[in-house]
């Protein structure tokens, strides 16, 4: 699933194309695309007509459009969701789910989702942790690239958990935006095995892995994020290419860029973790 850099690429692209525009019609072409909007298709479309998009915001992996009436359209991209800006008259994508048209007659905003795991929904906004966010994500923590992210406080909270460090990094209520890819990359950078108990981390190690996560995501953002297939694209349909710079994730059997030892893959939460067995030794079992 897309992580912070991939979502931020979409957010910045949308900001340039939809802010200040007024919605004149919303066409829902597949009901699953708005299944999280409980009042249904007619309510979703009806409430958006006449609304101006005032901002495009993100927290962690979550993206939303602020509207002039004080509500927000929350976009969940799932495994294959795409928000594309297309000139009117462009042929419909095969998996087009929702179409927005605007008063200026300019390009449409389209939600395309091959696997239909993603979706759009309309929410009231609330204050959470000093910011205004859609109520559905009020529980989501700030991410390491947020200007108000407190690395000292979060590292303290990280060390207070009794779990494995990678599980903690993926806990969006503790720190948001980090997924499987960038967790593996951050852990490789600081030389920690994914199963290191959080309560056995030093303060420096906890701060280090959070800082490494911010650094690697910032680097990924500069090149459009990580795209493994055509499903991860920006609003113009272009793929990112940070995959070329990955040090651990997806590199099973390839030499570690630091020591030359082959990278290994281990099962993790129905997924995989990639690490260097020399640079990131498995922690000793507790007595």
C-alpha positions in Angstrom: 0.0 0.0 0.0 1.2 3.6 -0.6 3.1 5.1 2.3 3.7 8.8 3.2 5.9 9.8 0.2 3.6 8.3 -2.4 0.5 10.0 -0.7 2.4 13.3 -0.5 3.2 13.2 -4.2 -0.5 12.8 -4.9 -1.4 15.6 -2.4 1.0 18.1 -3.9 -0.2 17.3 -7.4 -3.8 17.8 -6.5 -3.1 21.0 -4.7 -1.8 22.5 -7.9 -4.9 21.4 -9.9 -8.0 21.5 -7.7 -7.7 24.1 -5.0 -10.1 27.1 -5.5 -12.3 25.2 -7.9 -16.0 24.6 -7.4 -17.6 21.2 -7.9 -20.6 21.1 -10.2 -21.2 17.4 -10.5 -20.1 14.1 -9.0 -20.6 10.8 -10.8 -20.3 7.6 -8.8 -19.6 4.7 -11.2 -19.1 2.0 -8.6 -20.8 1.8 -5.2 -17.8 0.3 -3.4 -15.9 3.5 -4.1 -18.0 5.4 -1.6 -18.9 2.5 0.8 -17.3 4.3 3.7 -19.8 7.2 3.2 -22.7 5.5 5.1 -25.5 7.9 3.9 -24.9 6.6 0.4 -24.3 7.7 -3.2 -26.9 10.4 -3.5 -26.0 12.1 -0.3 -22.3 12.0 -1.2 -22.8 13.6 -4.6 -25.5 16.0 -3.5 -23.5 17.5 -0.6 -20.5 18.1 -2.8 -22.2 20.1 -5.6 -21.5 23.8 -5.1 -18.6 23.2 -2.7 -15.3 24.8 -3.3 -12.1 22.8 -2.6 -10.1 25.1 -0.3 -7.0 22.9 0.5 -5.6 19.4 0.0 -4.1 18.1 3.2 -2.4 14.9 4.5 -1.6 13.3 7.8 0.6 10.2 7.5 -0.9 8.0 4.7 -4.2 9.8 4.8 -5.2 12.4 2.2 -8.2 14.7 2.2 -9.8 17.7 0.4 -11.0 20.5 2.6 -14.3 22.0 1.4 -15.8 25.5 1.8 -18.7 24.2 3.9 -16.3 22.9 6.7 -16.4 19.2 5.7 -13.7 17.2 4.0 -13.5 14.4 1.4 -11.2 11.7 2.8 -9.5 9.6 0.2 -8.3 6.1 1.1 -6.1 4.8 -1.7 -6.0 1.2 -0.6 -3.8 -1.0 -2.7 -4.6 0.5 -6.1 -6.4 3.7 -5.7 -5.4 6.7 -7.9 -6.5 10.3 -8.0 -5.9 11.6 -11.5 -6.4 15.0 -13.1 -7.6 14.5 -16.7 -8.7 16.9 -19.4 -12.4 16.7 -20.2 -13.1 14.4 -23.0 -10.2 12.1 -22.2 -11.3 8.4 -22.5 -12.5 6.9 -19.3 -10.0 4.6 -17.5 -11.1 1.0 -17.3 -11.4 1.2 -13.5 -12.8 4.7 -13.2 -15.0 4.8 -10.0 -15.8 8.4 -9.3 -15.7 11.6 -11.5 -15.7 15.2 -10.3 -16.4 18.1 -12.7 -15.9 21.7 -12.0 -17.5 25.1 -12.7 -14.6 26.3 -14.7 -15.0 23.6 -17.3 -11.4 22.5 -16.8 -9.8 19.1 -16.1 -11.8 16.5 -14.2 -10.7 14.9 -11.0 -11.0 11.1 -11.3 -10.8 8.3 -8.7 -9.6 5.1 -10.4 -9.3 1.9 -8.4 -8.6 -1.5 -10.0 -9.0 -3.6 -6.8 -11.8 -1.4 -5.2 -10.1 -1.6 -1.8 -9.9 2.2 -1.6 -12.6 4.8 -1.5 -13.9 8.3 -0.8 -16.1 9.5 2.0 -17.3 12.8 3.4 -16.7 13.7 7.0 -17.0 16.6 9.5 -13.7 18.0 10.6 -12.5 18.0 14.3 -9.5 19.2 16.2 -7.0 16.5 17.0 -3.5 17.0 18.4 -3.6 20.7 17.5 -4.7 20.3 13.9 -8.1 20.1 12.2 -8.6 16.7 10.5 -11.6 14.6 9.3 -13.2 13.0 12.3 -12.5 9.5 10.9 -8.8 9.9 11.4 -8.7 11.9 14.6 -6.8 8.9 16.2 -4.0 9.1 13.7 -0.7 10.4 15.1 1.5 13.0 13.4 4.2 11.7 11.0 8.0 12.2 11.2 7.9 14.9 8.4 5.2 17.0 10.1 6.8 20.3 11.3 5.1 19.7 14.7 6.3 16.1 15.1 8.0 15.8 18.5 10.8 13.2 18.0 11.7 13.2 21.7 8.2 12.6 22.9 7.5 9.9 20.3 10.8 8.1 21.0 9.9 8.1 24.7 6.4 6.6 23.8 8.1 4.1 21.5 10.4 2.8 24.3 7.5 2.5 26.7 5.8 -0.1 24.4 6.3 -3.8 24.9 6.5 -5.0 21.3 8.9 -5.3 18.4 10.3 -2.1 17.0 8.9 -2.7 13.5 5.4 -3.3 14.9 5.6 -0.1 16.8 6.7 1.8 13.7 3.7 0.6 11.8 1.3 1.6 14.6 -0.4 4.7 13.1 -1.6 5.8 16.5 2.0 6.2 17.6 3.6 7.5 14.5 1.9 7.8 11.1 3.1 7.5 7.5 5.5 4.6 7.9 4.7 1.3 6.2 6.5 -1.9 5.4 8.9 -0.4 2.9 10.2 2.6 4.8 10.2 0.8 8.2 12.7 -1.7 6.6 14.7 1.1 5.1 14.9 3.0 8.4 15.9 -0.1 10.4 18.6 -0.9 7.9 20.0 2.6 8.2 20.3 2.4 12.0 21.4 -1.3 12.1 18.4 -2.6 14.1 16.7 -5.9 13.5 12.9 -5.6 13.1 12.2 -7.8 16.1 14.3 -5.7 18.6 12.0 -5.2 21.7 11.1 -1.5 21.9 11.7 -1.5 25.7 15.3 -2.5 25.1 16.0 0.4 22.8 18.2 3.2 24.0 16.9 6.8 23.8 19.4 7.4 21.0 18.3 4.3 19.1 14.7 5.3 19.3 15.3 8.8 18.1 17.7 7.5 15.5 15.2 5.2 13.8 12.5 7.9 13.8 15.0 10.3 12.2 16.0 7.7 9.7 12.4 7.1 8.7 12.0 10.9 8.1 15.2 11.0 6.1 14.4 8.1 3.8 10.9 9.3 3.2 12.2 12.7 2.3 14.6 11.2 -0.2 11.8 9.1 -1.7 9.6 12.1 -2.0 12.2 13.9 -4.1 11.9 11.2 -6.8 8.2 10.6 -6.7 8.0 7.8 -4.1 8.4 4.1 -4.7 6.5 2.4 -7.5 6.7 -1.3 -8.0 4.0 -1.4 -10.7 1.8 0.9 -12.7 -0.7 1.3 -9.8 1.4 3.7 -7.8 1.3 7.0 -9.8 1.0 10.7 -9.3 -2.0 12.8 -10.6 -0.5 12.7 -14.1 -0.1 8.9 -14.1 3.6 9.0 -13.7 5.5 6.5 -11.5 8.1 7.3 -8.9 11.5 5.6 -9.0 12.9 5.5 -5.4 12.8 1.7 -5.9 16.2 2.0 -7.5 17.6 3.4 -4.2 16.2 0.9 -1.7 18.8 -0.6 0.5 16.8 -3.5 2.1 13.2 -3.8 1.0 12.7 -6.2 -1.9 16.5 -7.0 -2.2 16.5 -10.6 -1.0 19.7 -12.4 -2.0 21.4 -9.1 -3.2 24.5 -7.9 -1.4 24.1 -5.4 1.5 25.3 -2.0 0.2 27.2 -1.6 3.5 28.9 -4.9 4.1 28.2 -7.2 1.1 26.3 -9.8 3.1 23.2 -11.1 1.2 19.9 -9.5 2.3 17.5 -11.9 3.8 13.7 -12.0 3.8 11.7 -13.1 6.9 8.0 -13.5 7.4 6.4 -10.6 9.3 2.6 -10.1 10.0 1.6 -11.9 6.8 4.1 -9.8 4.9 7.9 -9.8 4.7 10.8 -8.0 6.4 14.1 -7.5 4.6 17.3 -7.0 6.5 21.1 -7.6 6.6 21.9 -10.5 9.0 25.3 -9.0 9.7 24.4 -5.3 10.0 21.1 -6.0 11.7 21.7 -9.0 14.0 18.6 -10.7 15.5 18.4 -9.7 19.2 19.2 -12.2 21.9 16.3 -14.0 23.5 15.3 -12.7 26.9 16.1 -14.9 29.8 
